[in-house]
Amino acid sequence: MRTTIDAVRAWARARTDGTAVVACVCLLLVLAHGSATLLTAFTARAGLAVVPSALGVPFALPGLRATPLGATPWSWQLCEDFAALLLVAVAAARMRRHLRR
């Protein structure tokens, strides 16, 4: 009986660890995409990456930053921050669901 309980606890710990890893990786990605240094370096070296932005479509993941970039309004910044946090939450929820099965 003891081994069954230990196995269930180990499985629950692995599920939590996997979910936390996915959430942290996604959070690091959206923080990196929110960095002005990375953004300007990427668009300077890959000029075709800004073509979707000219059409109003984002070219990468949403960036998580504290202040608006350039002349973008606060409403745009809040929407982008919400999208970044939603991405992290959905990725963690999908990983949790996947590990539950």
N, CA, C and O atoms as CSV, one atom per row, in Angstrom:
chain,resi,resn,atom,element,x,y,z
A,1,MET,N,N,0.825,-1.195,0.000
A,1,MET,CA,C,0.000,0.000,0.000
A,1,MET,C,C,0.868,1.256,0.000
A,1,MET,O,O,0.535,2.259,-0.631
A,2,ARG,N,N,1.969,1.182,0.709
A,2,ARG,CA,C,2.852,2.342,0.807
A,2,ARG,C,C,3.457,2.705,-0.549
A,2,ARG,O,O,3.616,3.888,-0.849
A,3,THR,N,N,3.788,1.738,-1.353
A,3,THR,CA,C,4.389,2.025,-2.651
A,3,THR,C,C,3.385,2.672,-3.592
A,3,THR,O,O,3.770,3.495,-4.423
A,4,THR,N,N,2.130,2.329,-3.484
A,4,THR,CA,C,1.108,2.946,-4.323
A,4,THR,C,C,0.950,4.417,-3.981
A,4,THR,O,O,0.856,5.256,-4.876
A,5,ILE,N,N,0.921,4.732,-2.713
A,5,ILE,CA,C,0.794,6.131,-2.287
A,5,ILE,C,C,2.022,6.919,-2.715
A,5,ILE,O,O,1.894,8.052,-3.180
A,6,ASP,N,N,3.206,6.343,-2.568
A,6,ASP,CA,C,4.429,7.018,-2.995
A,6,ASP,C,C,4.443,7.249,-4.507
A,6,ASP,O,O,4.904,8.287,-4.980
A,7,ALA,N,N,3.937,6.278,-5.254
A,7,ALA,CA,C,3.881,6.431,-6.714
A,7,ALA,C,C,2.926,7.546,-7.110
A,7,ALA,O,O,3.214,8.311,-8.030
A,8,VAL,N,N,1.802,7.643,-6.432
A,8,VAL,CA,C,0.826,8.714,-6.732
A,8,VAL,C,C,1.423,10.071,-6.392
A,8,VAL,O,O,1.254,11.034,-7.140
A,9,ARG,N,N,2.117,10.148,-5.271
A,9,ARG,CA,C,2.744,11.426,-4.889
A,9,ARG,C,C,3.827,11.832,-5.884
A,9,ARG,O,O,3.929,13.004,-6.247
A,10,ALA,N,N,4.626,10.881,-6.321
A,10,ALA,CA,C,5.676,11.173,-7.302
A,10,ALA,C,C,5.065,11.618,-8.621
A,10,ALA,O,O,5.577,12.534,-9.265
A,11,TRP,N,N,3.979,10.981,-9.025
A,11,TRP,CA,C,3.301,11.370,-10.263
A,11,TRP,C,C,2.735,12.790,-10.163
A,11,TRP,O,O,2.837,13.570,-11.110
A,12,ALA,N,N,2.135,13.124,-9.010
A,12,ALA,CA,C,1.588,14.474,-8.819
A,12,ALA,C,C,2.706,15.506,-8.803
A,12,ALA,O,O,2.544,16.607,-9.329
A,13,ARG,N,N,3.839,15.155,-8.201
A,13,ARG,CA,C,4.970,16.081,-8.182
A,13,ARG,C,C,5.516,16.303,-9.583
A,13,ARG,O,O,5.864,17.429,-9.939
A,14,ALA,N,N,5.597,15.248,-10.381
A,14,ALA,CA,C,6.086,15.370,-11.760
A,14,ALA,C,C,5.144,16.216,-12.586
A,14,ALA,O,O,5.590,16.993,-13.431
A,15,ARG,N,N,3.842,16.079,-12.359
A,15,ARG,CA,C,2.868,16.881,-13.096
A,15,ARG,C,C,3.029,18.351,-12.752
A,15,ARG,O,O,2.995,19.207,-13.637
A,16,THR,N,N,3.204,18.649,-11.471
A,16,THR,CA,C,3.394,20.036,-11.052
A,16,THR,C,C,4.709,20.584,-11.589
A,16,THR,O,O,4.765,21.727,-12.044
A,17,ASP,N,N,5.766,19.781,-11.540
A,17,ASP,CA,C,7.067,20.230,-12.032
A,17,ASP,C,C,7.021,20.512,-13.532
A,17,ASP,O,O,7.572,21.513,-13.990
A,18,GLY,N,N,6.369,19.639,-14.298
A,18,GLY,CA,C,6.264,19.851,-15.742
A,18,GLY,C,C,5.478,21.102,-16.075
A,18,GLY,O,O,5.846,21.848,-16.982
A,19,THR,N,N,4.400,21.336,-15.349
A,19,THR,CA,C,3.591,22.531,-15.569
A,19,THR,C,C,4.389,23.784,-15.228
A,19,THR,O,O,4.324,24.779,-15.950
A,20,ALA,N,N,5.137,23.737,-14.135
A,20,ALA,CA,C,5.941,24.894,-13.733
A,20,ALA,C,C,7.043,25.178,-14.752
A,20,ALA,O,O,7.335,26.337,-15.044
A,21,VAL,N,N,7.649,24.133,-15.286
A,21,VAL,CA,C,8.707,24.321,-16.291
A,21,VAL,C,C,8.150,24.987,-17.536
A,21,VAL,O,O,8.752,25.923,-18.063
A,22,VAL,N,N,7.000,24.512,-18.013
A,22,VAL,CA,C,6.388,25.103,-19.210
A,22,VAL,C,C,6.001,26.554,-18.952
A,22,VAL,O,O,6.225,27.412,-19.805
A,23,ALA,N,N,5.425,26.838,-17.790
A,23,ALA,CA,C,5.042,28.212,-17.466
A,23,ALA,C,C,6.275,29.120,-17.404
A,23,ALA,O,O,6.238,30.247,-17.899
A,24,CYS,N,N,7.351,28.643,-16.806
A,24,CYS,CA,C,8.574,29.459,-16.714
A,24,CYS,C,C,9.212,29.702,-18.081
A,24,CYS,O,O,9.670,30.808,-18.367
A,25,VAL,N,N,9.242,28.676,-18.916
A,25,VAL,CA,C,9.815,28.845,-20.253
A,25,VAL,C,C,8.989,29.848,-21.060
A,25,VAL,O,O,9.552,30.718,-21.725
A,26,CYS,N,N,7.671,29.735,-21.007
A,26,CYS,CA,C,6.819,30.688,-21.731
A,26,CYS,C,C,6.992,32.101,-21.181
A,26,CYS,O,O,7.033,33.068,-21.943
A,27,LEU,N,N,7.094,32.218,-19.869
A,27,LEU,CA,C,7.291,33.532,-19.265
A,27,LEU,C,C,8.622,34.131,-19.698
A,27,LEU,O,O,8.693,35.326,-19.985
A,28,LEU,N,N,9.668,33.329,-19.749
A,28,LEU,CA,C,10.966,33.831,-20.222
A,28,LEU,C,C,10.903,34.261,-21.688
A,28,LEU,O,O,11.517,35.256,-22.074
A,29,LEU,N,N,10.162,33.511,-22.500
A,29,LEU,CA,C,10.030,33.886,-23.913
A,29,LEU,C,C,9.308,35.213,-24.086
A,29,LEU,O,O,9.751,36.057,-24.865
A,30,VAL,N,N,8.201,35.413,-23.372
A,30,VAL,CA,C,7.477,36.676,-23.544
A,30,VAL,C,C,8.249,37.835,-22.926
A,30,VAL,O,O,8.139,38.965,-23.400
A,31,LEU,N,N,9.030,37.577,-21.872
A,31,LEU,CA,C,9.887,38.638,-21.330
A,31,LEU,C,C,11.002,38.991,-22.313
A,31,LEU,O,O,11.349,40.163,-22.463
A,32,ALA,N,N,11.559,37.992,-22.977
A,32,ALA,CA,C,12.599,38.260,-23.973
A,32,ALA,C,C,12.034,39.031,-25.158
A,32,ALA,O,O,12.687,39.933,-25.683
A,33,HIS,N,N,10.822,38.680,-25.579
A,33,HIS,CA,C,10.207,39.411,-26.689
A,33,HIS,C,C,9.770,40.810,-26.281
A,33,HIS,O,O,9.546,41.661,-27.142
A,34,GLY,N,N,9.648,41.058,-24.994
A,34,GLY,CA,C,9.326,42.390,-24.513
A,34,GLY,C,C,10.542,43.290,-24.392
A,34,GLY,O,O,10.405,44.496,-24.187
A,35,SER,N,N,11.723,42.721,-24.515
A,35,SER,CA,C,12.960,43.484,-24.396
A,35,SER,C,C,13.168,44.342,-25.647
A,35,SER,O,O,13.149,43.835,-26.768
A,36,ALA,N,N,13.364,45.621,-25.444
A,36,ALA,CA,C,13.583,46.526,-26.573
A,36,ALA,C,C,14.900,46.213,-27.274
A,36,ALA,O,O,15.008,46.379,-28.489
A,37,THR,N,N,15.891,45.766,-26.530
A,37,THR,CA,C,17.189,45.425,-27.115
A,37,THR,C,C,17.060,44.261,-28.083
A,37,THR,O,O,17.578,44.318,-29.199
A,38,LEU,N,N,16.377,43.211,-27.666
A,38,LEU,CA,C,16.178,42.059,-28.537
A,38,LEU,C,C,15.320,42.429,-29.740
A,38,LEU,O,O,15.598,42.006,-30.862
A,39,LEU,N,N,14.285,43.213,-29.507
A,39,LEU,CA,C,13.383,43.605,-30.583
A,39,LEU,C,C,14.105,44.407,-31.665
A,39,LEU,O,O,13.952,44.122,-32.853
A,40,THR,N,N,14.879,45.393,-31.267
A,40,THR,CA,C,15.579,46.211,-32.257
A,40,THR,C,C,16.697,45.440,-32.944
A,40,THR,O,O,16.933,45.631,-34.137
A,41,ALA,N,N,17.386,44.576,-32.213
A,41,ALA,CA,C,18.447,43.774,-32.831
A,41,ALA,C,C,17.862,42.804,-33.853
A,41,ALA,O,O,18.438,42.609,-34.923
A,42,PHE,N,N,16.723,42.198,-33.532
A,42,PHE,CA,C,16.102,41.245,-34.450
A,42,PHE,C,C,15.584,41.934,-35.702
A,42,PHE,O,O,15.811,41.455,-36.813
A,43,THR,N,N,14.893,43.052,-35.535
A,43,THR,CA,C,14.336,43.735,-36.708
A,43,THR,C,C,15.416,44.395,-37.552
A,43,THR,O,O,15.219,44.594,-38.751
A,44,ALA,N,N,16.561,44.741,-36.950
A,44,ALA,CA,C,17.647,45.323,-37.725
A,44,ALA,C,C,18.328,44.265,-38.602
A,44,ALA,O,O,18.789,44.573,-39.701
A,45,ARG,N,N,18.389,43.038,-38.123
A,45,ARG,CA,C,19.062,41.980,-38.874
A,45,ARG,C,C,18.129,41.204,-39.788
A,45,ARG,O,O,18.575,40.614,-40.772
A,46,ALA,N,N,16.861,41.198,-39.481
A,46,ALA,CA,C,15.880,40.481,-40.300
A,46,ALA,C,C,14.784,41.466,-40.695
A,46,ALA,O,O,13.710,41.493,-40.093
A,47,GLY,N,N,15.067,42.264,-41.700
A,47,GLY,CA,C,14.142,43.318,-42.103
A,47,GLY,C,C,12.784,42.829,-42.558
A,47,GLY,O,O,11.787,43.536,-42.407
A,48,LEU,N,N,12.730,41.623,-43.116
A,48,LEU,CA,C,11.448,41.096,-43.572
A,48,LEU,C,C,10.527,40.734,-42.411
A,48,LEU,O,O,9.334,40.508,-42.619
A,49,ALA,N,N,11.060,40.676,-41.199
A,49,ALA,CA,C,10.237,40.354,-40.041
A,49,ALA,C,C,9.250,41.476,-39.720
A,49,ALA,O,O,8.227,41.227,-39.082
A,50,VAL,N,N,9.536,42.698,-40.148
A,50,VAL,CA,C,8.639,43.807,-39.835
A,50,VAL,C,C,7.530,43.957,-40.874
A,50,VAL,O,O,6.653,44.806,-40.712
A,51,VAL,N,N,7.551,43.157,-41.929
A,51,VAL,CA,C,6.504,43.252,-42.948
A,51,VAL,C,C,5.125,42.924,-42.376
A,51,VAL,O,O,4.183,43.664,-42.660
A,52,PRO,N,N,4.948,41.857,-41.587
A,52,PRO,CA,C,3.628,41.641,-40.997
A,52,PRO,C,C,3.200,42.778,-40.086
A,52,PRO,O,O,2.010,43.077,-39.984
A,53,SER,N,N,4.154,43.413,-39.423
A,53,SER,CA,C,3.815,44.537,-38.550
A,53,SER,C,C,3.268,45.715,-39.343
A,53,SER,O,O,2.449,46.476,-38.828
A,54,ALA,N,N,3.701,45.876,-40.569
A,54,ALA,CA,C,3.184,46.951,-41.411
A,54,ALA,C,C,1.715,46.710,-41.758
A,54,ALA,O,O,0.971,47.650,-42.041
A,55,LEU,N,N,1.311,45.447,-41.734
A,55,LEU,CA,C,-0.085,45.109,-42.016
A,55,LEU,C,C,-0.942,45.053,-40.753
A,55,LEU,O,O,-2.148,44.819,-40.835
A,56,GLY,N,N,-0.332,45.266,-39.589
A,56,GLY,CA,C,-1.076,45.245,-38.340
A,56,GLY,C,C,-1.079,43.895,-37.646
A,56,GLY,O,O,-1.812,43.699,-36.677
A,57,VAL,N,N,-0.264,42.958,-38.132
A,57,VAL,CA,C,-0.178,41.623,-37.539
A,57,VAL,C,C,1.139,41.538,-36.777
A,57,VAL,O,O,2.171,41.942,-37.313
A,58,PRO,N,N,1.141,41.030,-35.556
A,58,PRO,CA,C,2.417,40.907,-34.840
A,58,PRO,C,C,3.327,39.892,-35.505
A,58,PRO,O,O,2.850,38.886,-36.030
A,59,PHE,N,N,4.621,40.137,-35.491
A,59,PHE,CA,C,5.569,39.248,-36.157
A,59,PHE,C,C,6.118,38.184,-35.231
A,59,PHE,O,O,6.786,37.257,-35.689
A,60,ALA,N,N,5.856,38.293,-33.947
A,60,ALA,CA,C,6.409,37.334,-32.990
A,60,ALA,C,C,5.429,37.155,-31.836
A,60,ALA,O,O,4.270,37.562,-31.918
A,61,LEU,N,N,5.906,36.548,-30.777
A,61,LEU,CA,C,5.092,36.386,-29.576
A,61,LEU,C,C,4.806,37.745,-28.959
A,61,LEU,O,O,5.558,38.693,-29.187
A,62,PRO,N,N,3.732,37.862,-28.178
A,62,PRO,CA,C,3.495,39.143,-27.498
A,62,PRO,C,C,4.574,39.390,-26.453
A,62,PRO,O,O,5.033,38.467,-25.781
A,63,GLY,N,N,4.961,40.632,-26.332
A,63,GLY,CA,C,6.005,40.982,-25.373
A,63,GLY,C,C,5.418,41.443,-24.058
A,63,GLY,O,O,4.406,42.143,-24.027
A,64,LEU,N,N,6.052,41.052,-22.985
A,64,LEU,CA,C,5.625,41.469,-21.653
A,64,LEU,C,C,6.589,42.538,-21.176
A,64,LEU,O,O,7.751,42.247,-20.892
A,65,ARG,N,N,6.120,43.764,-21.087
A,65,ARG,CA,C,6.952,44.875,-20.628
A,65,ARG,C,C,6.132,45.809,-19.771
A,65,ARG,O,O,4.902,45.763,-19.792
A,66,ALA,N,N,6.807,46.656,-19.018
A,66,ALA,CA,C,6.131,47.531,-18.062
A,66,ALA,C,C,5.660,48.839,-18.689
A,66,ALA,O,O,4.676,49.420,-18.232
A,67,THR,N,N,6.339,49.304,-19.716
A,67,THR,CA,C,5.972,50.580,-20.339
A,67,THR,C,C,5.772,50.379,-21.828
A,67,THR,O,O,6.341,49.454,-22.408
A,68,PRO,N,N,4.976,51.227,-22.454
A,68,PRO,CA,C,4.769,51.086,-23.897
A,68,PRO,C,C,6.061,51.313,-24.674
A,68,PRO,O,O,6.942,52.059,-24.247
A,69,LEU,N,N,6.149,50.663,-25.801
A,69,LEU,CA,C,7.318,50.769,-26.655
A,69,LEU,C,C,7.078,51.871,-27.685
A,69,LEU,O,O,6.111,51.816,-28.445
A,70,GLY,N,N,7.947,52.853,-27.709
A,70,GLY,CA,C,7.831,53.937,-28.681
A,70,GLY,C,C,6.600,54.783,-28.438
A,70,GLY,O,O,6.351,55.226,-27.317
A,71,ALA,N,N,5.823,55.007,-29.497
A,71,ALA,CA,C,4.642,55.861,-29.407
A,71,ALA,C,C,3.347,55.065,-29.303
A,71,ALA,O,O,2.270,55.605,-29.555
A,72,THR,N,N,3.436,53.804,-28.941
A,72,THR,CA,C,2.218,53.006,-28.810
A,72,THR,C,C,1.446,53.452,-27.573
A,72,THR,O,O,2.046,53.797,-26.555
A,73,PRO,N,N,0.128,53.444,-27.658
A,73,PRO,CA,C,-0.667,53.890,-26.507
A,73,PRO,C,C,-0.705,52.835,-25.398
A,73,PRO,O,O,-0.335,51.680,-25.611
A,74,TRP,N,N,-1.154,53.248,-24.225
A,74,TRP,CA,C,-1.249,52.342,-23.085
A,74,TRP,C,C,-2.248,51.224,-23.331
A,74,TRP,O,O,-2.066,50.112,-22.837
A,75,SER,N,N,-3.303,51.507,-24.092
A,75,SER,CA,C,-4.288,50.457,-24.364
A,75,SER,C,C,-3.648,49.312,-25.155
A,75,SER,O,O,-3.935,48.142,-24.901
A,76,TRP,N,N,-2.794,49.648,-26.099
A,76,TRP,CA,C,-2.081,48.626,-26.868
A,76,TRP,C,C,-1.168,47.818,-25.951
A,76,TRP,O,O,-1.088,46.594,-26.050
A,77,GLN,N,N,-0.483,48.528,-25.058
A,77,GLN,CA,C,0.436,47.861,-24.138
A,77,GLN,C,C,-0.306,46.919,-23.197
A,77,GLN,O,O,0.157,45.805,-22.949
A,78,LEU,N,N,-1.442,47.346,-22.675
A,78,LEU,CA,C,-2.214,46.486,-21.779
A,78,LEU,C,C,-2.748,45.257,-22.508
A,78,LEU,O,O,-2.779,44.164,-21.942
A,79,CYS,N,N,-3.166,45.429,-23.751
A,79,CYS,CA,C,-3.631,44.277,-24.547
A,79,CYS,C,C,-2.498,43.303,-24.801
A,79,CYS,O,O,-2.693,42.089,-24.735
A,80,GLU,N,N,-1.325,43.821,-25.089
A,80,GLU,CA,C,-0.186,42.948,-25.349
A,80,GLU,C,C,0.253,42.214,-24.073
A,80,GLU,O,O,0.600,41.034,-24.119
A,81,ASP,N,N,0.234,42.918,-22.941
A,81,ASP,CA,C,0.566,42.264,-21.678
A,81,ASP,C,C,-0.458,41.180,-21.341
A,81,ASP,O,O,-0.092,40.103,-20.870
A,82,PHE,N,N,-1.730,41.462,-21.579
A,82,PHE,CA,C,-2.778,40.468,-21.335
A,82,PHE,C,C,-2.575,39.248,-22.233
A,82,PHE,O,O,-2.726,38.111,-21.785
A,83,ALA,N,N,-2.236,39.484,-23.491
A,83,ALA,CA,C,-2.004,38.368,-24.419
A,83,ALA,C,C,-0.807,37.539,-23.975
A,83,ALA,O,O,-0.838,36.313,-24.081
A,84,ALA,N,N,0.240,38.181,-23.484
A,84,ALA,CA,C,1.423,37.449,-23.025
A,84,ALA,C,C,1.097,36.591,-21.803
A,84,ALA,O,O,1.510,35.434,-21.728
A,85,LEU,N,N,0.363,37.152,-20.857
A,85,LEU,CA,C,-0.006,36.386,-19.672
A,85,LEU,C,C,-0.994,35.278,-20.008
A,85,LEU,O,O,-0.958,34.206,-19.403
A,86,LEU,N,N,-1.874,35.530,-20.965
A,86,LEU,CA,C,-2.809,34.503,-21.415
A,86,LEU,C,C,-2.062,33.350,-22.082
A,86,LEU,O,O,-2.424,32.187,-21.902
A,87,LEU,N,N,-1.032,33.667,-22.842
A,87,LEU,CA,C,-0.210,32.636,-23.470
A,87,LEU,C,C,0.438,31.739,-22.413
A,87,LEU,O,O,0.444,30.516,-22.556
A,88,VAL,N,N,0.972,32.333,-21.371
A,88,VAL,CA,C,1.605,31.567,-20.305
A,88,VAL,C,C,0.574,30.676,-19.604
A,88,VAL,O,O,0.838,29.503,-19.341
A,89,ALA,N,N,-0.601,31.240,-19.304
A,89,ALA,CA,C,-1.643,30.479,-18.606
A,89,ALA,C,C,-2.166,29.320,-19.455
A,89,ALA,O,O,-2.363,28.217,-18.945
A,90,VAL,N,N,-2.389,29.562,-20.732
A,90,VAL,CA,C,-2.902,28.501,-21.604
A,90,VAL,C,C,-1.858,27.403,-21.790
A,90,VAL,O,O,-2.207,26.223,-21.795
A,91,ALA,N,N,-0.607,27.763,-21.941
A,91,ALA,CA,C,0.450,26.752,-22.093
A,91,ALA,C,C,0.561,25.900,-20.836
A,91,ALA,O,O,0.718,24.683,-20.929
A,92,ALA,N,N,0.481,26.520,-19.664
A,92,ALA,CA,C,0.549,25.757,-18.415
A,92,ALA,C,C,-0.678,24.865,-18.261
A,92,ALA,O,O,-0.559,23.721,-17.822
A,93,ALA,N,N,-1.852,25.374,-18.617
A,93,ALA,CA,C,-3.072,24.564,-18.505
A,93,ALA,C,C,-3.045,23.386,-19.471
A,93,ALA,O,O,-3.458,22.282,-19.117
A,94,ARG,N,N,-2.562,23.615,-20.688
A,94,ARG,CA,C,-2.479,22.518,-21.659
A,94,ARG,C,C,-1.475,21.451,-21.208
A,94,ARG,O,O,-1.715,20.255,-21.379
A,95,MET,N,N,-0.360,21.885,-20.636
A,95,MET,CA,C,0.632,20.927,-20.155
A,95,MET,C,C,0.078,20.142,-18.979
A,95,MET,O,O,0.295,18.934,-18.884
A,96,ARG,N,N,-0.630,20.806,-18.089
A,96,ARG,CA,C,-1.236,20.119,-16.943
A,96,ARG,C,C,-2.251,19.087,-17.417
A,96,ARG,O,O,-2.312,17.977,-16.890
A,97,ARG,N,N,-3.042,19.459,-18.408
A,97,ARG,CA,C,-4.039,18.526,-18.952
A,97,ARG,C,C,-3.357,17.347,-19.647
A,97,ARG,O,O,-3.800,16.204,-19.536
A,98,HIS,N,N,-2.281,17.641,-20.359
A,98,HIS,CA,C,-1.556,16.581,-21.050
A,98,HIS,C,C,-0.933,15.601,-20.054
A,98,HIS,O,O,-0.958,14.390,-20.274
A,99,LEU,N,N,-0.381,16.121,-18.967
A,99,LEU,CA,C,0.255,15.253,-17.976
A,99,LEU,C,C,-0.773,14.491,-17.148
A,99,LEU,O,O,-0.457,13.443,-16.584
A,100,ARG,N,N,-1.991,15.000,-17.070
A,100,ARG,CA,C,-3.032,14.319,-16.313
A,100,ARG,C,C,-3.466,13.045,-17.017
A,100,ARG,O,O,-3.843,12.075,-16.359
A,101,ARG,N,N,-3.420,13.031,-18.340
A,101,ARG,CA,C,-3.875,11.869,-19.116
A,101,ARG,C,C,-2.920,10.748,-19.045
A,101,ARG,O,O,-3.154,9.698,-19.643
